[in-house]
Amino acid sequence: MDKLMDSPWFLRIMALLLAFLLFFSVKADEDAANSANNGTITEEIEGVELEVFYGDTNLMVSGLPEMADLTISGPTSAVQTTRQLKDFTLFVDLRNLPIGEHRVPIQTENLSEQLRVQIDPAFVDITIEERVTQEFRIDPEMNERLLKEGFVLEEISAEPKTASVTGPKSVIDAISFVKATVTGEPGVNESFTTEARIRVLANDLTKLENVVIEPEVAEVSAKIEEYSKEVPVTIKQNGEAPTGVTIESLVPSSETVRIYGPKSAVDALTEYVVEVNAGIVTPTDTTVEAELKAPPGTTSVSPNTLKVEAEIRVDETVEAPEGAEIPEVSENPPS
């Protein structure tokens, strides 16, 4: 056996066998790698930005989606490289199309010829129209449910008062409202000024897209006041006038007062009654000043005082008893 292993032919044969084994081992690895590289896989790339080739700035395009989805199939290496680099382009070419409606394909650029490509959507329906710019009045608005109970929106205004809107003619023609809407937390009980984004709306109040608004925001000022209502003043005479004095009439300095508070309480009032004791009126002092108090359920009344002028007739043949006390006025707000 030792003699066989020492034989040069034995060593040559063993070296040849080892060379064959090494060759087939390396080839198997290469075949496996090639098989993996040449295998076919499919990959979906969602939300690829869609570019538009169109050179006429006097025209506008509507109906184009901002993005499309791309599905690619092919060799693993080519698919993986495309997915990672994303150095391709999806586009629509509108450069030779006239005004009107068109169905155009979405095309690709810089994709490997080894790949099979599917685009969703494959075609898009677009409309090419004249670009139009028009001035619109801005309508400021605020949801009154944001107001604290008992407060109302007295006045609201926007600055600037108009906005310039640019877009396709059909969209501009569909504009019914241009609004600057105030948003915020509920419980508003004081006037304020804030910025509000301008929106372009159709007649059914749906927002219109594909337009450029200048400016994009407006400064909205809202005047907030506590709810109030004017009611007539009714003078009620109590007691008797001093001896020799006859009260012909009692005339208040204001025929109405304004009452503030929650709407339900204020709206329930139909008048404000001021009770005046006739005994306070004298031949030399016919004016009574009454302090006005807020009726139950309300917060305040304006003015807070009221003068009542008594028109009297004096019987000079009658003298007032000596030591007679002059009673005071009584003002009782309505219940």
Residue pairs with C-beta under 8 A, 6 or more apart in sequence:
4 10
5 11
36 76
37 75
37 76
37 77
38 75
38 76
39 75
39 76
40 73
40 74
40 75
40 76
41 73
41 74
41 76
41 79
42 71
42 72
42 73
42 79
43 71
43 72
43 73
43 79
43 80
43 82
43 83
44 69
44 70
44 71
45 69
45 70
45 71
45 72
45 83
45 86
46 69
47 67
47 69
48 67
48 68
48 69
48 70
48 86
48 90
49 66
49 67
49 90
50 64
50 65
50 66
50 67
50 68
50 90
50 91
50 92
50 106
51 89
51 90
51 91
51 92
52 61
52 64
52 91
52 92
52 94
53 91
53 92
53 93
53 94
53 95
54 61
54 94
54 95
55 95
57 131
58 130
58 131
59 99
59 128
59 129
59 130
59 131
60 128
60 129
60 130
60 131
60 167
60 168
60 210
61 94
61 126
61 127
61 128
61 129
61 168
62 126
62 127
62 129
62 168
62 170
62 171
62 210
63 124
63 125
63 126
63 127
64 92
64 124
64 126
65 121
65 124
68 90
68 106
68 119
68 120
68 121
69 119
69 120
70 90
70 108
70 117
70 118
70 119
70 120
71 117
71 118
71 119
71 120
72 79
72 82
72 83
72 111
72 115
72 116
72 117
72 118
73 79
73 115
73 116
73 118
74 112
74 114
74 115
74 116
75 114
78 112
78 114
78 115
79 115
81 112
82 88
82 111
82 112
82 115
87 110
88 108
88 109
88 110
88 111
89 108
89 109
89 110
90 106
90 107
90 108
90 109
90 119
91 106
91 107
91 108
91 109
92 104
92 105
92 106
92 107
92 124
92 126
93 104
93 107
94 102
94 104
94 126
94 128
97 104
97 128
98 128
99 128
99 129
99 130
100 127
100 128
101 125
101 126
101 127
101 128
102 125
102 126
102 127
102 128
103 123
103 124
103 125
103 126
104 123
104 124
104 126
105 122
105 123
106 119
106 121
106 122
106 123
106 124
108 117
108 119
111 117
127 168
127 170
129 168
129 169
129 170
130 168
130 169
131 166
131 167
131 168
131 169
132 166
132 167
132 168
132 169
132 172
133 164
133 165
133 166
134 164
134 165
134 172
134 175
135 162
135 163
135 164
135 165
136 162
136 163
136 164
136 165
136 175
136 178
136 200
137 161
137 162
137 178
138 158
138 160
138 161
138 162
138 163
138 178
138 179
138 180
138 198
138 218
139 158
139 177
139 178
139 179
139 180
140 156
140 157
140 158
140 179
140 180
140 181
140 182
140 196
140 218
140 220
140 222
141 156
141 179
141 180
141 181
141 182
142 153
142 156
142 181
142 182
142 220
142 222
143 181
143 182
143 183
144 152
144 153
145 186
146 182
146 184
146 185
146 186
146 187
146 188
147 153
147 186
147 187
147 188
147 189
147 224
148 186
148 187
148 188
148 189
149 262
150 226
150 227
150 261
150 262
150 263
150 299
151 188
151 189
151 224
151 225
151 226
151 227
152 224
152 225
152 226
152 227
153 222
153 223
153 224
154 223
154 224
154 225
155 222
155 223
156 182
156 220
156 221
156 222
156 223
157 220
157 221
158 180
158 196
158 218
158 219
158 220
158 221
159 218
159 219
159 220
159 221
160 215
160 218
163 178
163 198
163 213
163 214
163 215
163 218
164 213
164 214
165 172
165 175
165 178
165 200
165 211
165 212
165 213
165 214
166 211
166 212
166 214
167 208
167 210
167 211
167 212
168 210
171 208
171 209
171 210
171 211
172 211
174 202
174 203
174 208
175 200
175 201
175 202
175 208
176 201
176 202
176 203
177 200
177 201
177 205
178 198
178 199
178 200
178 201
178 213
179 198
179 199
179 201
180 196
180 197
180 198
180 199
180 217
180 218
180 220
181 196
181 197
181 199
182 194
182 196
182 220
182 222
183 196
184 194
188 222
188 224
189 224
189 226
190 224
191 221
191 222
191 223
191 224
191 225
192 221
192 222
192 224
193 219
193 220
193 221
193 222
194 219
194 220
195 217
195 218
195 219
195 220
196 217
196 218
196 219
196 220
197 216
197 217
198 213
198 215
198 216
198 217
198 218
199 207
200 207
200 208
200 211
200 213
201 207
201 208
202 208
226 260
226 261
226 299
227 260
227 261
227 262
227 263
227 266
228 258
228 259
228 260
228 261
228 266
228 302
229 258
229 259
229 266
229 267
229 269
230 256
230 257
230 258
230 259
231 256
231 257
231 259
231 269
231 270
231 271
231 272
232 255
232 256
232 271
232 272
233 252
233 254
233 255
233 256
233 257
233 271
233 272
233 274
233 306
234 271
234 272
234 273
234 274
235 250
235 251
235 252
235 273
235 274
235 276
235 308
236 273
236 274
236 275
236 276
236 332
237 247
237 250
237 275
237 276
237 278
238 275
238 276
238 277
238 278
238 330
239 277
239 278
239 279
239 327
240 278
240 279
241 247
241 278
241 279
241 281
241 312
242 279
242 281
242 282
242 320
242 324
242 326
243 318
243 319
243 320
243 321
243 324
244 283
244 314
244 315
244 316
244 317
244 318
244 319
244 320
245 281
245 282
245 283
245 312
245 313
245 314
245 315
246 312
246 313
246 314
246 315
247 278
247 281
247 310
247 311
247 312
248 311
248 312
248 313
249 310
249 311
250 276
250 308
250 309
250 310
250 311
251 308
251 309
251 310
251 311
252 274
252 306
252 307
252 308
252 309
253 306
253 307
253 308
253 309
254 303
254 306
257 272
257 292
257 301
257 302
257 303
257 306
258 301
258 302
259 266
259 269
259 272
259 294
259 295
259 298
259 300
259 301
260 266
260 294
260 298
260 299
260 300
260 301
260 302
261 294
261 297
261 298
261 299
261 300
262 297
262 298
264 297
265 295
265 296
265 297
265 298
266 298
268 297
269 295
269 298
269 334
271 334
272 292
272 295
272 301
272 333
272 334
273 332
273 333
273 334
274 290
274 292
274 306
274 308
274 331
274 332
274 333
275 330
275 331
275 332
276 288
276 290
276 308
276 329
276 330
276 331
277 327
277 328
277 329
277 330
278 310
279 326
279 327
279 328
280 288
280 326
280 327
280 328
280 329
281 288
281 310
281 312
282 326
283 312
283 314
286 309
286 310
286 311
286 312
287 307
287 308
287 309
287 310
288 307
288 308
288 309
288 310
288 329
289 305
289 306
289 307
289 308
289 329
290 305
290 306
290 307
290 308
290 329
290 331
291 304
291 305
291 331
292 301
292 303
292 304
292 305
292 306
292 331
292 333
293 301
293 331
293 333
294 300
294 301
294 333
295 301
295 333
295 334
295 335
296 335
301 333
308 329
